[in-house]
Amino acid sequence: KMIILGIDPANVGACVLVLDGVVINTWSWIARLKRKKNAGYEIIQTILSGESVSKTEFLVKSAGGIAEIIANGCAGVTDLHIACEDAYIGQNPRSGLSVARMGGAIIGGVTAVIGDANVSSTCLVGASSWRAAIHGFPARAKRDVCKEQSLLLIPKIAPSIESHLGGHGMLDHITDALGVAIWRSYND
């Protein structure tokens, strides 16, 4: 059985836990701002249990808190493969650095909480790389088009995401996190 944690890191990001192609847990988060400063994060978690999906909401102070919530959702996993979308440094380097920090915080925090021995592999993949492999998008495809297409195409590849999307809204970060997990499953 392959268990993959797919991550789309950012101040507005998402993560999915996939067991043999079935999405069993999802998390999405958004930074709470107070006077243009980060004042913590609002997290939504959905968990597949039998035929239904339950939803829980959390408030945490830091990216480490996000990692702790995710790690608790991975409790008991002993062969976890972590795949994270890599940061892209474009016209706004601060944005890319923020994504890199969030990705590192989540990977490090989850690994620390569930134990390094329970993490079988960790990899980073560029957005254009996984999108080309999964969707056949060209490297220079517009980000907005890619995000829109992710919402349309990823549920066709992994229908189990549909019930989770209802708890988060049609959030492209969730389908992107799942795209990263699918890419990882193809590259075992």
Long-range contacts (C-beta under 8 A, 24 or more apart in sequence): 1-79, 2-79, 2-81, 2-185, 2-188, 3-77, 3-79, 3-80, 3-81, 4-80, 4-81, 4-82, 4-83, 4-181, 4-184, 4-185, 5-70, 5-74, 5-80, 5-81, 5-82, 5-83, 5-110, 5-181, 6-83, 6-84, 6-177, 6-178, 6-179, 6-180, 6-181, 6-182, 6-184, 7-82, 7-83, 7-84, 7-85, 7-103, 7-106, 7-107, 7-177, 7-180, 8-85, 8-173, 8-174, 8-176, 8-177, 8-180, 9-84, 9-85, 9-87, 9-99, 9-100, 9-102, 9-103, 9-106, 10-98, 10-99, 10-102, 10-173, 11-38, 11-41, 11-98, 11-102, 12-173, 13-102, 13-173, 13-177, 14-168, 14-171, 14-173, 14-174, 14-176, 14-177, 15-70, 15-106, 15-177, 16-161, 16-164, 16-174, 16-177, 16-178, 16-181, 17-73, 17-74, 18-158, 18-178, 18-181, 18-182, 18-185, 21-158, 21-160, 21-185, 22-48, 22-158, 22-160, 23-48, 23-158, 23-160, 23-161, 23-164, 23-178, 24-48, 25-73, 25-74, 26-161, 26-164, 26-167, 26-168, 26-174, 26-177, 27-66, 27-69, 27-70, 27-73, 28-168, 28-171, 28-173, 28-174, 29-66, 32-59, 40-65, 41-65, 41-66, 43-69, 44-167, 44-168, 45-69, 45-73, 46-163, 46-164, 46-167, 46-168, 47-73, 48-160, 48-163, 48-164, 52-163, 53-163, 53-164, 53-166, 53-167, 55-167, 62-105, 63-101, 63-102, 63-105, 63-106, 63-109, 64-105, 64-109, 66-105, 66-106, 66-109, 67-105, 67-106, 67-108, 67-109, 67-110, 67-112, 67-113, 68-109, 68-113, 70-106, 70-109, 70-110, 71-109, 71-110, 71-112, 71-113, 71-114, 72-113, 74-110, 74-114, 75-114, 77-114, 77-118, 78-118, 79-118, 79-120, 80-110, 80-114, 80-118, 80-119, 80-120, 81-119, 81-120, 81-121, 81-122, 81-123, 81-184, 82-107, 82-110, 82-111, 82-119, 82-121, 82-122, 82-123, 83-122, 83-123, 83-124, 83-125, 83-180, 83-181, 83-183, 83-184, 84-122, 84-123, 84-124, 84-125, 84-180, 85-124, 85-125, 85-126, 85-127, 85-130, 85-176, 85-177, 85-180, 86-124, 86-125, 86-126, 86-127, 88-126, 88-127, 123-184, 123-187, 125-180, 125-183, 125-184, 127-176, 129-183, 130-179, 130-180, 130-182, 130-183, 131-179, 133-183, 133-186, 133-187, 134-179, 134-182, 134-183, 134-186, 135-179, 147-172, 147-176, 148-172, 150-175, 150-176, 150-179, 151-175, 154-178, 154-179, 154-182, 157-182, 158-182
